[in-house]
């Protein structure tokens, strides 16, 4: 058995993303300083995000709406048109920031393309993710693009079925333990965790028990060698049988 399908996350796996969201969080905290300490304002925003995510989904637009709601809750009678305008400006900056690829991503994808079909599996706003992929210049390297509202084991099972492969012929790589790694493992695939600094706390989760289908890598470039190792073991097993 060899790897035939390579699923990749987008934000903070292929290009920088969280750095811009952290800038948005800081802007929100500064705006609310007359009404709340920075820790209080961020906590209030997190509460709104948690409550609204099943309605707004993930991404810049949902965050902008949650910032407006949290600002209204914190500022009370001090809430103003100017605050709304400033929050909308923060949201627009999130939707228009440049797409900056992580180091050696284009070269790495070309090597991975030689080892299996590449499929982008990412969650967030459909238009925004499509826009970022187009701006990245990486689109032609992918066999398919799956932009989903959430990542679950069913999500990955459906992807495997769509592309005609067995779970053990697939690997998922991404920076989110909660969204990329655990559901892919539950679906029967291999999974490579590539943690990034300042990861969004909503995506934190405990690592799975040590097993042969899971690995932690320091960069996506290391995925190439891991896939080669998986394929080599699979070939040896087939010969033994």
C-alpha positions as CSV (number, residue, x, y, z in Angstrom):
1,X,0.0,0.0,0.0
2,X,1.4,3.4,-1.0
3,X,0.3,7.0,-0.5
4,X,-1.9,8.1,-3.4
5,X,-3.6,11.2,-2.0
6,X,-1.9,14.1,-0.2
7,X,-4.3,16.4,1.6
8,X,-3.0,19.8,2.7
9,X,-4.4,22.5,4.9
10,X,-4.0,26.1,3.6
11,X,-3.8,28.8,6.3
12,X,-0.5,28.6,8.2
13,X,0.4,25.4,6.4
14,X,1.0,26.9,2.9
15,X,0.8,30.6,3.7
16,X,0.9,33.0,6.7
17,X,-2.5,33.7,8.2
18,X,-2.5,33.9,12.0
19,X,-0.2,36.8,12.1
20,X,-2.9,38.9,10.4
21,X,-5.6,37.7,12.8
22,X,-3.3,38.5,15.7
23,X,-3.0,42.0,14.3
24,X,-6.8,42.2,14.2
25,X,-7.1,41.0,17.8
26,X,-4.6,43.7,18.9
27,X,-6.5,46.4,17.0
28,X,-9.8,45.3,18.6
29,X,-8.2,45.3,22.1
30,X,-6.8,48.8,21.5
31,X,-10.2,50.1,20.3
32,X,-11.9,48.7,23.5
33,X,-9.2,50.0,26.0
34,X,-11.5,52.9,27.2
35,X,-14.0,50.2,28.3
36,X,-12.1,47.1,29.2
37,X,-8.6,45.6,29.9
38,X,-7.1,43.9,26.9
39,X,-7.5,40.5,28.5
40,X,-11.2,41.1,29.2
41,X,-11.9,42.4,25.7
42,X,-10.2,39.4,24.1
43,X,-12.1,37.0,26.4
44,X,-15.4,38.7,25.4
45,X,-14.5,38.3,21.7
46,X,-13.7,34.6,22.2
47,X,-17.1,34.1,23.8
48,X,-18.8,35.7,20.9
49,X,-16.8,33.7,18.4
50,X,-17.6,30.4,20.2
51,X,-21.3,31.3,20.2
52,X,-21.5,32.5,16.6
53,X,-19.2,30.0,14.8
54,X,-22.1,27.6,13.9
55,X,-23.8,30.6,12.3
56,X,-21.0,32.6,10.8
57,X,-18.5,29.8,10.3
58,X,-14.7,30.4,10.3
59,X,-12.9,33.3,8.7
60,X,-12.6,37.1,8.6
61,X,-16.2,37.9,8.0
62,X,-17.4,35.9,11.0
63,X,-14.7,37.4,13.1
64,X,-15.7,40.9,12.1
65,X,-19.4,40.3,13.1
66,X,-18.2,38.9,16.4
67,X,-16.0,41.9,17.0
68,X,-18.9,44.2,16.5
69,X,-21.1,42.2,18.9
70,X,-18.3,42.0,21.5
71,X,-17.6,45.8,21.2
72,X,-21.3,46.5,21.7
73,X,-21.5,44.3,24.8
74,X,-18.4,45.9,26.3
75,X,-19.0,49.5,25.5
76,X,-22.7,49.8,26.2
77,X,-23.8,53.4,25.7
78,X,-20.4,54.3,24.5
79,X,-20.8,52.2,21.4
80,X,-20.6,54.5,18.3
81,X,-20.7,54.6,14.6
82,X,-16.9,55.3,14.7
83,X,-16.3,52.0,16.5
84,X,-18.2,50.1,13.8
85,X,-16.3,51.8,11.1
86,X,-13.0,51.0,12.7
87,X,-14.0,47.3,13.2
88,X,-15.1,47.1,9.6
89,X,-11.7,48.5,8.5
90,X,-10.0,45.8,10.5
91,X,-12.2,43.2,8.8
92,X,-11.4,44.6,5.3
93,X,-7.7,44.4,6.1
94,X,-8.1,40.7,6.9
95,X,-9.8,40.1,3.6
96,X,-7.2,42.0,1.6
97,X,-3.8,41.2,3.2
98,X,-1.1,39.8,0.9
99,X,-0.6,36.1,0.5
100,X,2.8,35.3,1.8
101,X,3.9,31.7,1.3
102,X,5.8,29.9,4.0
103,X,9.4,29.0,3.2
104,X,10.0,26.7,0.3
105,X,6.3,25.9,-0.1
106,X,6.3,26.0,-3.9
107,X,9.3,23.8,-4.2
108,X,7.9,21.4,-1.7
109,X,4.5,21.1,-3.4
110,X,6.2,20.2,-6.7
111,X,8.1,17.4,-4.9
112,X,4.8,16.2,-3.3
113,X,3.0,16.3,-6.6
114,X,5.4,13.6,-7.8
115,X,4.2,11.4,-4.9
116,X,0.4,11.7,-5.2
117,X,-2.6,13.8,-6.0
118,X,-2.6,17.0,-4.1
119,X,-5.9,18.1,-2.6
120,X,-6.4,21.3,-0.6
121,X,-8.7,20.7,2.4
122,X,-9.3,23.9,4.2
123,X,-12.1,25.6,6.1
124,X,-13.3,29.1,6.1
125,X,-15.1,31.5,3.8
126,X,-15.4,30.1,0.3
127,X,-14.7,33.3,-1.6
128,X,-11.9,34.4,0.7
129,X,-10.1,31.0,0.5
130,X,-10.5,30.9,-3.3
131,X,-9.1,34.4,-3.6
132,X,-6.1,33.5,-1.4
133,X,-5.4,30.3,-3.4
134,X,-5.5,32.3,-6.7
135,X,-3.2,34.9,-5.3
136,X,-0.8,32.2,-4.0
137,X,0.0,31.0,-7.5
138,X,-0.2,27.4,-6.3
139,X,-3.6,26.4,-7.7
140,X,-2.4,24.5,-10.7
141,X,-0.5,22.1,-8.5
142,X,-3.7,20.8,-6.9
143,X,-6.0,18.1,-8.3
144,X,-8.8,19.4,-6.2
145,X,-9.8,22.0,-3.7
146,X,-12.2,21.2,-0.8
147,X,-13.3,24.3,1.1
148,X,-15.5,23.1,4.0
149,X,-17.3,24.6,7.0
150,X,-15.6,22.3,9.4
151,X,-13.2,19.3,9.3
152,X,-14.5,16.1,10.8
153,X,-13.7,12.5,10.3
154,X,-16.7,12.4,7.9
155,X,-15.2,15.3,6.0
156,X,-12.1,13.3,5.3
157,X,-13.9,10.1,4.6
158,X,-16.0,11.9,2.0
159,X,-12.8,13.3,0.4
160,X,-11.2,9.9,0.2
161,X,-14.3,8.5,-1.4
162,X,-14.5,11.4,-3.9
163,X,-11.0,10.8,-5.1
164,X,-11.3,7.1,-5.2
165,X,-8.7,6.1,-2.6
166,X,-8.6,4.0,0.6
167,X,-7.9,5.9,3.9
168,X,-4.6,4.1,4.4
169,X,-3.5,5.5,1.0
170,X,-4.0,9.1,2.2
171,X,-2.0,11.6,4.3
172,X,-3.2,14.9,5.8
173,X,-0.8,17.6,6.8
174,X,-1.6,20.8,8.6
175,X,-1.0,23.0,11.6
176,X,-4.2,22.3,13.6
177,X,-4.3,19.3,15.9
178,X,-8.1,19.7,16.3
179,X,-9.0,20.2,12.7
180,X,-6.3,18.6,10.6
181,X,-4.8,15.7,12.6
182,X,-7.3,14.1,14.9
183,X,-10.2,13.8,12.3
184,X,-7.9,12.5,9.6
185,X,-6.5,9.8,12.0
186,X,-10.1,9.0,13.0
187,X,-10.9,8.5,9.3
188,X,-8.0,6.0,9.0
189,X,-5.4,8.2,7.2
190,X,-1.9,9.2,8.0
191,X,-1.5,12.6,9.5
192,X,1.5,15.0,9.8
193,X,1.2,17.8,12.4
194,X,3.2,20.9,11.5
195,X,2.8,23.3,14.4
196,X,3.2,27.1,13.8
197,X,3.9,29.8,16.3
198,X,0.9,31.8,17.7
199,X,-1.6,29.1,16.6
200,X,-5.2,30.0,17.2
201,X,-6.2,28.6,20.6
202,X,-9.5,27.2,19.2
203,X,-7.4,24.7,17.2
204,X,-5.5,23.3,20.2
205,X,-6.0,19.7,21.3
206,X,-4.0,17.0,22.9
207,X,-1.8,15.0,20.6
208,X,-2.9,11.4,19.8
209,X,-1.3,8.4,21.4
210,X,2.0,7.5,19.5
211,X,1.3,5.4,16.5
212,X,2.8,4.7,13.1
213,X,0.2,6.9,11.2
214,X,1.1,10.1,13.1
215,X,4.1,12.3,13.1
216,X,5.1,15.8,14.1
217,X,7.2,17.7,11.6
218,X,9.0,21.0,11.8
219,X,8.1,22.0,8.2
220,X,6.1,20.8,5.3
221,X,9.3,20.0,3.4
222,X,9.8,17.1,5.8
223,X,6.6,15.5,4.6
224,X,8.3,14.4,1.4
225,X,10.7,12.1,3.2
226,X,8.0,10.7,5.5
227,X,5.8,9.8,2.5
228,X,8.8,8.0,1.0
229,X,9.3,6.1,4.3
230,X,5.6,5.1,4.4
231,X,5.8,3.9,0.8
232,X,8.9,1.9,1.4
233,X,7.4,0.2,4.4
234,X,4.2,-0.6,2.4
235,X,6.3,-2.0,-0.4
236,X,8.3,-4.2,1.9
237,X,5.0,-5.5,3.6
238,X,3.6,-6.3,0.2
239,X,6.7,-8.3,-0.8
240,X,6.6,-10.2,2.6
241,X,3.0,-11.1,2.1
